[in-house]
Amino acid sequence: VPLDIETYCRDPAVITRTMGFFMTTGSILAVVVGVLAFLQQRALDSPLPEGATIITSHPTLDAILGEHKDVIGMQYDGYRNHCLTVMNLAKRRMGDTLSEEQDDVLAVAAAFHDIGLWTDGRIDYLEPSIARMEEYAKRTGREKHVKLLRDTIYYHHKVFPAALASMDPLIGAFQAADSSAFTFGLLPFDMSTPYRAAVGKALPNKGFHNFLVGRTARHFFSGQVTTLGPAPMFVL
């Protein structure tokens, strides 16, 4: 028997179940948000770990981003803070013991990891971002670091990061740092740590996530998505 959608939707039992579902879901979300807010505030009230530092600028990063400031446009400050957030969290995961070369690689990778969003106007921005990085590396004498830079950028949205354990530790640290920056510390769950909270306070979002959500939504409603699966910037 064909289902009469209009009659079904007017069924008092259906309306009651639907309202109950949304009220229950809303209550659960409210509790979760409250707990997360409490954890983050507690983290902000705690002192930073001894020896921990937060960088709010970097000469290499700022030089690269400065070259692309016009094309990044209104998202410049937000993307710069995102890059610096990733750098801080990656350095922390590396034990704050990066060599000068590692620090340079980290800055270059951070600057270029999402750059294709603007330079090429692409939602599948990994390869365009890598191409821009390779051109820069060749121009500035960083050819010996190209493979590490390429892998760091390519795997920064790795869905199953366990495979990164066999690679250079900077790649895994960068992936975890970007995940934390992208999810506000939910993945991996480090938002309740004093350092993560302090980084978020020192380097505010400035609308970067709103831009990402809007850009991704335009892609999915553009008619270009024909199959279910991860977004094109993710690597399984």
C-alpha angles and dihedrals in degrees: 000000000000114000114244100219095192093052091044092053091050093053107118091218091054091048091049093049092047093050090046091052094052093044092050093045091047092050092050092049091049091053092047093049090048093051092047092048090050092050093048093048091049089051091050090052092053123087120253117259113270111276095013116138135184120214117210096181139024126191096222095044093046092048092053095044090046089061089057100037095111095051094044089051119164092008093059098103093042094049092045091053090046090053092048091048090054091048093051094047093045092050090049091052089051090055095254088278103117120150119230090260093050090048090052093048090049092052094048093046091048093050095050104032096097100014094112089071087076108019093051101017090232131146088198088061103153098093095039090050091050091049091053090048092050091052090051093046091052092047094049101039098255097124094125090063097048096102093050091045092048093050093045092054097039095052099039090104095041107155095202103035098178089095089063091070091086093053133075107305091235090067094057093042090052093048092051091045093051091047090053092046092048096047097037090247098312094113110065091018101241101123090105093059117100092232095053091047092049092050090052091051094047094046109037121199096244094196097305094127091048088055092050093049092048094046092048092047091052089053095050093047094044095088092246094106109086103155137043116251143099120320112272094254092061126092118205 
